[in-house]
Amino acid sequence: MLETAALKDLLAKPKQIVITTHHKPDGDAMGSSLGLYNYLIQKGHHVKVITPTDYPQFFDWMPGNEEVTIYTEHVEAANQLINNAEIICCLDFNNLVRINEMGEVIRQAPGFKIMIDHHLEPEDFDDWRLWNINACASAQLVYEFIVNVMDEPHLINKDVAACLYTGIMTDSGSFRFPLTTSGVHRIVAHLIDAGADNSRIHQLVYDNSSESRLRFLGFCLSEKLEVLTEYHTALISVTHAELERFQIITGDTEGVVNFALSITGIKLAAFIVERTDKVKLSLRSRGDFPANEICKRFFSGGGHRNAAGGSSTDSLENVVKQFKSILPEYKKLLIQ
């Protein structure tokens, strides 16, 4: 890995830089990417953010959003940007399979690769890495990159602050998850002092639902919620036809699983949804229960201990059956 001093030298003069993040980007993915973007353009770099797929409309307000290229909509242009980039920054993911068909393009690209991430078991494709699984968000690590690695806290302006605040807010569950330390709150205080309007950001992200999304949420809770009391587990499963019925778009299913986890006594919650090509799972858990282990062992996924995801090419019905069949193996952990 390149030494920090050499990295500073590398970034001392304007470069062609691409920033990318995982598919179906969430608040941390977009917040960390656009936060880094707004920092780098102040240093004179020529920067482009490329997302593997589209992302929720409630992130469109973020500074720099107009400069984002969605890979699936502009494949040829995106590939050219990647291959011409002198530096490629990979944020909020650490395995190239997380960016779909972009993965091999970036693997083969000649640019210097920087990884900033907080997920387990990073793949060895990068040239420089800021990686910490104890960070509550990749946006926290981008903040630390700017302040501690590059020693440029003065470049955290209003735009950088708004983006990084969004990333930390969303990935910390609005500052309620265990990794939201006093240090995180001190970072957030700096971001607010730098111009992040915390109240407005919360409203733009969380109080910006369509009518169809709210009706879908009500449907999930009234018709699709299943509580498996014996295993302290709650499950919501949704068919592709039900997604179409409520005209669900990217971002509309965000956070549904958390409502299942909010039930008193529930230790594991699952949201299982039938997409066009695969069945996707989102798991959330409390305490020491390893949601990531279930996703890794059974559903070709992974993530954090209390927040993980996976997928399957099997039918929705079979995936739900498989999920339920796993629970007896984990019963002791679930009921303790």
C-alpha positions in Angstrom: 0.0 0.0 0.0 1.1 3.5 -0.8 2.3 5.6 2.2 0.2 8.6 3.2 2.9 11.1 2.2 3.0 9.6 -1.3 -0.8 9.7 -1.5 -0.8 13.4 -0.6 1.7 14.0 -3.4 -0.5 12.1 -5.8 -3.4 14.3 -5.0 -1.4 17.5 -4.9 -1.9 18.2 -8.6 -5.2 18.0 -10.6 -6.1 14.5 -11.7 -8.8 12.7 -13.7 -10.8 11.0 -10.9 -13.7 8.6 -10.9 -15.7 7.9 -7.7 -18.0 4.9 -7.5 -20.0 3.0 -5.0 -22.2 -0.1 -4.6 -25.2 -1.0 -6.7 -28.6 0.5 -5.6 -26.8 3.2 -3.6 -28.2 4.1 -0.2 -27.6 7.3 1.8 -24.1 6.3 2.9 -23.1 5.4 -0.6 -24.3 8.6 -2.1 -23.3 10.7 0.9 -19.7 9.5 1.0 -19.4 9.6 -2.8 -20.7 13.2 -3.2 -18.9 14.3 0.0 -15.6 13.2 -1.5 -16.6 14.7 -4.9 -17.2 18.1 -3.3 -13.9 17.9 -1.5 -11.8 16.9 -4.5 -13.2 19.6 -6.8 -12.0 22.2 -4.4 -8.5 20.9 -5.0 -8.9 21.4 -8.8 -9.4 17.7 -9.7 -11.6 16.7 -12.6 -14.1 14.3 -10.9 -17.0 12.2 -12.0 -19.2 10.0 -9.8 -20.5 6.8 -11.5 -23.1 4.7 -9.8 -23.6 1.1 -11.0 -27.4 1.6 -11.0 -30.0 4.2 -10.2 -30.7 5.4 -6.6 -33.6 6.9 -4.6 -35.0 10.2 -5.8 -34.8 11.5 -2.2 -31.1 11.9 -2.6 -31.4 14.1 -5.8 -31.0 17.3 -3.7 -27.4 16.5 -2.7 -24.8 18.9 -3.9 -23.1 17.4 -7.0 -26.0 15.1 -7.9 -26.2 16.7 -11.3 -22.7 15.3 -12.1 -23.6 11.7 -11.4 -23.5 9.2 -14.3 -25.6 6.1 -13.9 -23.6 3.2 -15.4 -26.6 1.2 -16.8 -27.8 4.3 -18.7 -24.5 5.4 -20.1 -22.3 2.2 -20.4 -20.0 3.4 -23.1 -19.4 6.8 -21.7 -18.9 5.4 -18.2 -16.4 2.8 -19.4 -14.4 5.6 -21.1 -14.3 7.6 -17.9 -13.2 4.6 -15.9 -10.4 3.7 -18.3 -9.2 7.3 -18.6 -9.2 7.9 -14.8 -5.9 8.4 -13.1 -7.5 7.6 -9.8 -10.5 5.5 -9.0 -12.1 5.9 -5.6 -14.2 2.9 -4.4 -16.5 3.9 -1.6 -18.8 1.9 0.7 -18.0 -1.5 -0.9 -14.9 -3.7 -0.8 -15.7 -6.4 -3.3 -16.0 -5.8 -7.0 -19.0 -8.1 -7.3 -20.9 -5.3 -5.4 -20.8 -3.1 -8.5 -22.1 -5.7 -11.0 -20.7 -5.5 -14.6 -18.6 -2.4 -13.6 -16.5 -4.7 -11.4 -14.3 -6.2 -14.1 -14.0 -2.8 -15.9 -12.6 -1.3 -12.8 -10.4 -4.3 -12.1 -8.8 -4.0 -15.5 -8.6 -0.2 -15.5 -5.1 1.2 -15.1 -6.0 4.0 -12.6 -4.7 4.0 -9.0 -7.4 2.5 -6.9 -8.4 3.9 -3.5 -10.9 2.0 -1.2 -12.7 3.7 1.7 -15.0 1.3 3.4 -16.4 -0.3 6.6 -17.5 -3.7 5.5 -16.0 -7.1 6.5 -13.6 -9.1 4.4 -12.3 -6.7 1.7 -11.1 -8.0 -1.6 -7.6 -7.2 -2.5 -8.1 -5.1 -5.6 -7.0 -1.6 -4.3 -3.7 0.3 -4.1 -4.5 2.3 -1.0 -7.1 1.6 1.7 -8.9 3.4 4.6 -10.9 0.5 6.1 -12.4 0.2 9.5 -15.3 -2.1 10.4 -15.9 -0.1 13.6 -16.8 3.0 11.6 -20.6 3.6 11.6 -20.5 4.7 8.0 -18.2 5.1 5.0 -19.0 8.8 5.2 -17.4 8.9 8.6 -14.2 7.5 7.0 -14.4 10.0 4.2 -14.5 12.7 6.9 -11.4 11.1 8.6 -9.7 10.9 5.2 -10.1 14.6 4.6 -9.3 15.7 8.2 -6.8 13.1 9.4 -5.2 11.7 6.3 -5.1 14.8 4.1 -5.0 17.2 7.0 -7.4 19.6 5.2 -10.4 20.2 7.6 -10.8 23.6 6.2 -12.0 22.0 2.9 -15.1 20.7 4.7 -17.4 23.3 3.3 -21.2 23.4 3.4 -21.6 21.0 0.4 -19.1 18.4 1.8 -20.8 18.7 5.2 -24.3 18.1 3.9 -23.3 15.0 2.0 -21.2 13.5 4.8 -24.0 14.3 7.3 -26.5 12.4 5.2 -24.2 9.3 5.0 -23.6 9.2 8.7 -27.2 9.9 9.6 -28.6 7.2 7.4 -26.1 4.4 8.1 -26.2 5.1 11.8 -30.0 4.7 11.9 -30.4 8.4 12.7 -27.6 8.1 15.3 -29.1 5.2 17.3 -27.0 2.2 16.2 -24.3 0.9 18.6 -21.4 2.2 16.5 -22.6 5.8 16.9 -19.9 6.7 19.4 -19.1 10.0 21.1 -16.5 10.5 18.4 -19.2 10.2 15.7 -21.2 12.9 17.5 -18.2 15.2 17.5 -17.8 14.6 13.7 -21.5 15.5 13.3 -21.1 18.6 15.4 -18.3 19.7 13.1 -20.4 19.0 10.0 -23.3 21.1 11.4 -20.9 23.9 12.2 -19.6 23.7 8.7 -23.1 24.2 7.3 -25.0 20.9 7.3 -28.6 21.8 7.9 -29.5 18.7 10.0 -33.2 19.4 10.3 -33.6 20.0 6.5 -31.5 17.0 5.6 -33.6 14.7 7.8 -36.8 16.1 6.2 -35.5 15.6 2.7 -34.5 12.0 3.3 -37.2 10.7 5.7 -40.2 13.0 5.1 -40.3 12.8 1.4 -42.4 9.7 0.6 -44.9 9.3 -2.3 -48.5 8.3 -1.5 -47.9 5.0 -3.2 -44.9 4.3 -0.9 -46.9 4.9 2.2 -49.8 2.7 1.0 -47.2 0.0 0.2 -45.8 0.3 3.7 -49.3 0.0 5.2 -49.9 -3.1 3.0 -46.6 -4.7 4.2 -47.5 -4.2 7.8 -51.1 -5.1 7.7 -51.1 -8.0 5.1 -47.5 -9.3 4.8 -46.0 -9.2 8.2 -45.5 -12.6 9.8 -44.3 -12.9 13.4 -42.5 -16.2 14.3 -42.8 -15.8 18.1 -40.9 -19.1 18.8 -37.8 -17.7 17.2 -38.2 -14.0 18.1 -38.3 -13.3 14.4 -40.4 -11.2 12.1 -40.7 -11.6 8.3 -42.2 -9.5 5.5 -42.2 -11.1 2.0 -43.4 -9.3 -1.2 -44.0 -10.6 -4.7 -43.0 -8.8 -7.9 -46.7 -8.4 -8.7 -47.2 -6.6 -5.4 -44.3 -4.2 -6.2 -46.0 -3.4 -9.5 -49.4 -3.0 -7.8 -48.0 -0.1 -5.7 -45.8 1.3 -8.5 -42.7 0.8 -6.4 -39.6 2.6 -7.6 -36.0 2.6 -6.3 -35.8 3.6 -2.7 -39.5 2.8 -1.8 -38.6 -0.4 0.0 -35.8 1.3 2.0 -36.3 0.8 5.7 -39.3 -1.5 5.6 -37.3 -4.2 7.4 -36.8 -1.9 10.3 -40.5 -1.8 11.1 -40.4 -5.5 11.6 -37.4 -5.2 13.9 -39.2 -2.6 16.0 -41.7 -5.1 17.4 -41.1 -5.7 21.1 -39.1 -8.9 21.6 -38.1 -9.4 18.0 -34.4 -10.1 17.6 -34.2 -10.9 13.8 -36.2 -9.3 11.0 -36.2 -10.2 7.3 -37.6 -8.4 4.3 -37.7 -10.7 1.3 -38.7 -9.3 -2.0 -39.1 -10.8 -5.5 -37.2 -8.7 -8.0 -37.1 -9.1 -11.8 -34.0 -11.3 -11.8 -33.5 -12.5 -8.2 -35.1 -12.7 -4.8 -33.4 -10.2 -2.5 -33.1 -10.4 1.3 -32.5 -7.7 3.8 -31.9 -8.8 7.4 -31.7 -6.7 10.5 -30.9 -8.0 14.0 -30.4 -6.8 17.6 -27.4 -7.4 19.9 -24.9 -10.0 19.0 -27.1 -12.0 16.6 -25.1 -12.5 13.3 -27.4 -11.5 10.5 -24.4 -11.3 8.2 -23.6 -15.0 8.9 -27.0 -16.1 7.6 -26.6 -14.0 4.5 -23.1 -15.3 3.8 -23.8 -19.0 4.5 -27.1 -19.3 2.8 -27.8 -16.4 0.5 -24.6 -15.4 -1.3 -24.4 -12.2 0.6 -23.0 -10.6 3.7 -22.7 -7.2 5.5 -22.6 -6.1 9.1 -23.5 -8.2 12.1 -26.8 -6.3 12.6 -27.5 -5.3 9.0 -26.9 -7.6 6.1 -28.2 -8.6 2.7 -28.3 -11.5 0.2 -30.0 -12.9 -2.8 -31.2 -16.1 -4.4 -32.2 -17.3 -7.9 -34.8 -19.6 -6.3 -38.5 -18.7 -6.1 -39.8 -16.4 -3.5 -41.8 -19.2 -1.9 -38.7 -21.4 -1.6 -36.5 -18.6 -0.3 -39.1 -17.9 2.5 -39.2 -21.6 3.3 -35.4 -21.8 3.4 -35.2 -18.8 5.6 -37.6 -20.3 8.1 -35.8 -23.7 8.0 -32.6 -22.0 9.1 -34.1 -20.5 12.3 -34.0 -23.7 14.4 -30.2 -23.8 14.0 -30.0 -20.3 15.6 -32.8 -20.7 18.1 -30.5 -20.5 21.2 -29.1 -17.2 20.0 -32.5 -15.8 19.1 -34.2 -16.5 22.4 -31.4 -15.7 24.8 
